[in-house]
Amino acid sequence: MKCIVGLGNIGKRFELTRHNIGFEVVDYILKNNHFSLDKQKFKGAYTIERLNGEKVLFIEPMTMMNLSGEAVAPLMDYYNVEVDDLIVLYDDLDLSQGNIRLRQKGSAGGHNGMKSIIKHLGTDQFKRIRIGVGRPTNGMSVPDYVLQKFSKEEMMTMEKVIEHSAQAVEAFIESSRFDHVMNEYNGEVN
């Protein structure tokens, strides 16, 4: 079983903010396949569906970003999901808007949601899709920036990024060859 985790903060006021881009990608996949997060357990909203011939556990933690591991690890344990079958989608300040970076493993890179998942899983050896949101300009603090909604102009770019990221996830589910998916989907989205 594959496990696809989108990171974000729960609540209306966080919708369409930079920090919630992981949720947006998971929501896009669910909506396009007529699925919904219809279950709740271990501080996570989730569903298990069949996609591209594979059983898939989709998770959105309901813990707030910095405690994401408290939902992800118990759900993966409960459903016996291997770390090799996990992909986490999240916002990345070090990538400009319009870019995604797929990685097989790595550090949290200062992202508190990833720090929590790494801590609770006891490893950083899992796949991730980092979605560029850029860094704040004009002296805005990082917390204010990531909790700010995208502008209409930015959303035009991010809609393409969300679709591209979703296609990468579905390509992995179909082929299980993340190295091939990385070659095809890494980089700037046009």
C-alpha positions in Angstrom: 0.0 0.0 0.0 1.3 3.5 -0.9 0.9 6.4 1.5 0.5 10.0 0.3 0.6 12.7 2.9 -0.1 16.4 2.3 1.0 18.8 5.0 -0.9 21.9 6.1 -2.8 23.5 8.9 -6.5 22.7 9.5 -9.1 25.4 9.4 -10.7 27.8 7.0 -8.2 30.6 7.7 -5.3 28.5 6.4 -6.9 27.5 3.1 -4.9 28.5 0.0 -2.0 29.7 2.1 1.6 28.8 1.2 1.9 26.5 4.1 -1.1 24.4 3.0 0.2 23.5 -0.5 0.6 19.9 0.5 -3.1 19.7 1.4 -4.0 21.4 -1.9 -2.2 18.7 -3.9 -3.9 15.8 -2.0 -7.3 17.6 -2.4 -6.7 17.9 -6.1 -5.9 14.2 -6.5 -8.9 13.2 -4.4 -11.3 15.5 -6.2 -10.1 14.4 -9.7 -10.7 10.8 -8.7 -14.0 11.4 -6.9 -12.5 10.4 -3.5 -12.8 12.2 -0.2 -11.1 12.0 3.2 -14.0 10.2 4.9 -12.2 8.7 7.9 -10.6 10.1 11.0 -8.2 8.3 13.4 -4.9 9.1 15.2 -5.3 12.9 14.7 -5.5 12.4 10.9 -8.2 12.8 8.2 -7.7 9.9 5.7 -9.1 7.6 3.1 -7.9 4.3 1.5 -8.7 4.1 -2.2 -7.6 2.1 -5.2 -5.7 4.3 -7.8 -3.8 3.0 -10.9 -4.3 -0.5 -9.6 -2.7 0.2 -6.3 -4.2 0.6 -2.8 -3.4 4.1 -1.5 -3.7 5.6 2.0 -4.2 9.4 1.7 -3.6 11.4 4.8 -4.0 15.0 5.9 -2.8 15.5 9.5 -5.3 17.4 11.7 -2.7 18.3 14.2 -1.5 21.6 12.8 1.7 21.6 10.8 4.4 21.3 13.6 2.9 18.1 15.0 2.2 16.3 11.7 4.2 13.2 12.7 1.6 12.5 15.5 -0.9 11.7 12.8 1.3 10.1 10.1 3.3 7.6 12.1 0.3 6.0 13.9 -1.7 5.7 10.7 1.2 4.1 8.8 1.7 1.7 11.7 -2.0 0.8 11.9 -2.2 0.0 8.2 1.3 -1.6 8.0 2.6 0.9 5.4 6.4 0.7 4.7 8.4 3.9 4.8 9.5 3.0 1.2 5.9 3.6 0.1 5.5 7.0 1.7 5.5 10.4 -0.1 5.1 13.6 1.8 4.1 16.9 0.0 5.0 20.2 1.5 5.9 23.8 1.0 9.6 24.8 0.6 10.9 28.4 1.0 14.2 27.5 -0.7 12.5 26.8 -4.0 11.0 29.6 -6.1 7.3 29.5 -6.9 6.7 27.3 -9.9 9.4 24.7 -9.0 9.1 21.3 -7.4 11.8 19.1 -6.2 11.3 15.3 -5.7 13.7 13.6 -3.4 14.2 10.0 -2.2 15.3 11.1 1.3 16.8 14.0 3.2 16.7 16.3 6.2 13.8 18.4 7.2 15.5 21.5 5.9 14.1 23.7 8.7 10.5 22.6 7.9 8.8 21.9 11.3 6.2 19.5 9.8 8.9 17.4 8.3 10.9 17.5 11.5 7.9 16.1 13.3 7.4 13.3 10.7 11.1 12.4 10.8 11.0 12.3 14.6 8.0 10.1 14.8 9.0 7.7 12.0 12.6 7.6 13.3 14.0 8.1 9.8 14.4 10.7 7.1 14.7 7.9 4.4 11.4 8.6 2.7 10.2 10.2 -0.5 9.1 13.8 -0.6 7.9 16.4 -3.0 9.0 19.9 -2.1 6.8 22.6 -3.6 8.4 26.0 -4.0 6.7 28.9 -2.4 9.7 31.3 -2.5 11.0 33.4 0.4 9.4 36.6 1.8 10.6 39.9 0.4 10.1 43.4 1.9 11.0 42.3 5.4 8.0 40.1 6.1 8.6 37.4 8.7 8.6 33.7 7.6 5.6 32.7 9.7 3.5 35.6 8.3 4.6 34.8 4.8 3.8 31.0 4.9 0.5 31.7 6.5 -0.4 34.3 3.8 -2.8 33.4 1.0 -1.4 33.3 -2.5 -2.3 36.3 -4.7 -4.5 35.7 -7.7 -1.5 36.0 -10.0 0.5 33.5 -7.8 -2.5 31.1 -7.8 -2.3 31.0 -11.6 1.2 29.6 -11.3 0.4 27.4 -8.3 -2.6 25.8 -10.0 -0.2 24.4 -12.6 2.2 23.3 -9.8 -0.5 21.6 -7.9 -1.6 19.7 -11.1 2.1 18.8 -11.9 2.7 17.6 -8.4 -0.4 15.5 -8.5 0.7 13.9 -11.8 4.0 13.1 -10.2 2.3 11.3 -7.3 0.0 9.4 -9.7 3.0 8.4 -11.8 4.7 7.0 -8.8 1.6 5.1 -7.7 1.3 3.6 -11.2 5.0 2.6 -11.7 6.6 2.5 -8.2 9.8 3.8 -9.9 10.4 7.1 -8.0 13.8 7.6 -9.8 12.0 7.7 -13.1 9.3 10.1 -11.7 12.1 12.3 -10.4 13.7 12.6 -13.8 10.4 13.5 -15.5 8.9 15.9 -12.9 11.7 17.7 -11.1 12.2 21.4 -11.9 10.2 24.4 -13.1 6.6 23.9 -14.0 5.5 25.6 -17.2 
